[in-house]
């Protein structure tokens, strides 16, 4: 059907399939002699090698894109670490709610610790 539609004589078809997707169809035509199995095998091999070459180009482009992304990520992480190491540290002392560290450096009394326990913990079975 394709042979008649395209007015082909002796034709061999082969798909170019990188990464399990057909991206092209190779059509080889000649006026004679008749196509042999060896001719078909040669065209299939050529299509396979062309698919591998395309896959290599695509993979190389992906590797270059990933390499650029990794360089950007590394630079960003380096900048964040530099900022964390070099930035001055300022602790707020009051946000309108009183001191932040009310018991810093002070040991709580037995009564204060007892107040932290709820009634439910005192009556629960052990």
N, C-alpha and C positions, 0 to 999 in steps of 0.2 A: 504494500500500500504506500509506504513512504518512498520506496524505490520508484514507483510509477509517478507519484505526485511531484517528486523532485527531478524526474527524468534522469535517473542514475543508471549506469551500466552495471559494472561489477563493484559492489559496495560492501563495506565493512563498517559496522557501528560499534562504538565503545563509549561507556560512560566514564567521566572523570569524577571520582568519588573520594574527596578528602574528608576525613572525620565522619565517615558513614553518611554523607549527604551528596547526592549527585548535583554537581554545579555546572557541568557541561556535557555535551554529547559530541564526540568526535565522529565525523563522517568522512571516510576515505572512499574515493571513487576512482575507477580507471576504466578505460575502454576495453581492456582485455589483458591478459587471459583470465579465465575464471578464478574466483577467489578460492584459496585452499584453506585448510585448517591451520596451516603454518602462518598464513597471512593473518587470519583471525587472532591467533595467539600473539603475533607480533604487535598488532594494533591494541590488543588487551594489555600487553606489557607496557606499551607506550602510554596508554591512558592511566595505568596504575602508577607509573613513574611520574607522570605529570601531576597526578593527585598527591603523591608524596611531596613533590616540589612545592605545590601550593600550600600543603599543610605546613611545611617547614617555614615558608614565608609568613604565614599567619601566626604560627607559634613564635617566630622571632619577633614579630611586631608586638605580640602579647607580652613577651619577655621584656621588651624595651619599655612598654607602658608600665608593667609591674615594677621594673627597676626605677623608673622615674617616681612612681608613687612611694616606693620604699625610701628613696632618698628624701622625698618631701616629709614623710612620716618621721624619719630619723632626725631631720633638721628641726621639725616641730618639737619632738621629744627633747632634743638637746636644748632648745630655747626655753622650754618650760622648766627643765631642771636647772638651767642657769638662773632663771628668774626666781625659782624657789630657793636657791642657795644664796643669791645676792640680795634679795628683797629684805628691807628692814621688817622686823617683826614688831607689831604693835598690838598689845592686848588692851581692849577697852576696860575701863574700870567701873563705868556706870552707864547704864542705858535707861535710867529713870526707874530702875527696879532695885536699886541698892547694889552693894558690892557683889561681884561675881563669885569670889572665893571667900565665903563667909567663915568657913572652919579650917582654912588652910593652916597647917602647922599646929593645930590644936587637937588634943585628944578628947573625945567625947566622954562625958560622964556616964555612969551606969544608968542613971535615970533617963538621960537623953537617948541612949540606945534602946531602952525599954519602950520609950514613946514611939519608936519607929515600928515596933511590932503591932500588928492589928489584933483585935479581939479574936478574929477567926483563926489566927495562927496559934493562939493560946489555947483554944478549945478543940483544935483538930487532933485526931488520934495520931500517935507516933508510930 
